[in-house]
Amino acid sequence: MYNTKLDKLGRIVIPVSLRRELELGVGCPLEVYAEGGRIVIRRPSTCCRLCYATIDGGSDSLLCESCIEKIKNLS
């Protein structure tokens, strides 16, 4: 568990070790909501793990079509 403080603009710092563990990069969209008296922050499940683009809700992939195509073209 980490302790952090809210700044004047309502921001908090997510420690780098947590960002690495959860693969949260700069620009990664996050959902923030209240649940049972707690603040919940999470990555949307429909977010590409490489570029953070929105993935079609019907897909089970962790990558968007654009990133999949780029990976295919690497070889």
N, C-alpha and C positions, 0 to 999 in steps of 0.2 A: 504494500500500500504506500502511496505517495501523498504528501501533503502539499497543497499549493494554495495560493491566495488569488482572489478576484481583484483585478486592477480597476481603476476608475472608469474604464470603458466596458467593464463586464467581461473581460477576457481572462482566460486561465492558460497556463502553460502545461502541455502534456509532455512529461519527461521523455527525452530521446530514447531511453531504453524501451519504454512502452510503444513509442512510435515505430521503432524498429521491429519489435515483437509482433505488432499488429499490422505492419506494412502500411503505415500511414505516411504518405509523402506530401510534399508541398502541393497545395491545390486539391487534395483529396476531399471530396464532399463528405460531410458528416450530418447525421440526423441528431437533433437535440430536442428532448421532450421531458416532461415531468411524469413520473409514474410512482404512485404510492409514497409521496413525500420525498422522492429522490430525483436527481437530475440524471438522465440517461443520455450518453453520447455514444453513437455507434456509426459505423460505416454502412451506408445502404447496401443491401445484398445485391442490388442490381447495378453495381459499379465495377468497371473494368479494373483489374488489379495493376495494370501497367499505365494506362493513360487517364483513368478515372472517368471515362465517358460512361454514359448511361447505357446499360445493356437491356435488350428486350426482355420484358418480364417473363416470357415463356421459355427463356434459355437457361440451361443449367451450367453454362460456361462461366468461367471466371474472367474471360477475356472478351473484348468486343470484336466484331467482325474485322475491323480495320487492323487491330493488333495481330489477329490470327493470320490475316493475309500477309502482313509485314514479316512475320515469323516464317511463314511458308516460303517467302521469296528470299530468305537469307541463304539458302543452300544453292 
